Amino acid sequence: MMRAAVRVLASRPQHFRVGLVPAVLLLALLPSGARGQTSGGLSARATVVASLTVSGTADLAFGTVATTSSKVVLARNGGRFSINGAANQPVGVSLALPPDLGHSAVVVGSWTGLQGTSPGAGAASAFTPSGTSQTFTLSGTGRLFLWVGATLVTTAAPIGNYSSPIVLTVVYN
């Protein structure tokens, strides 16, 4: 009797394995919706606006300086940029500022700036010009104006004419 019991137990797992194969095949044949899958969607959107234009309308001019001297030009009297684009749009503004005017004895520093939406510096707001992007908003007519000033220091500079570019980069935010 004990032998028969062992035989019965041994035959049950074999019988169970045979029944498992058809069940797995049935599951594989079920529609994919029965597995709980879903899908979703979204839209890709964009608003196209007018291209930005940037122009330098006045140089930052220090004028005539002695070989060893210091001269300050305030932003309201300094270099000026004019920006045109789409009305009321925020823009990122960064300036590449030269450390000198092409010679290490003609150093430029202590940069100052003004920004405003009208061509006069009187109502403009102060900002610190830098290579780090700052956000400003174009006017209702798509205008923005920037003024930059700085301090020039000469230390035994050779006689001559010196200049270096100030580059303004503007992008829509």
Secondary structure, 3 states (H helix, E strand, C coil): CHHHHHHHHHHHHHHHHHHHHHHHHHHHHCCHHHHCCCCCCCCCCCCCCCCCEEEEEECCCCCCCCCCEEEEECHHHCEEEEEECCCCCEEEEEEECCCECCCCCEEEEEEEEEEECCCCHHHCEEECCCCCCEEEECCCCCEEEEEEEEEEEECCCCCCCCCCCCEEEEEEC
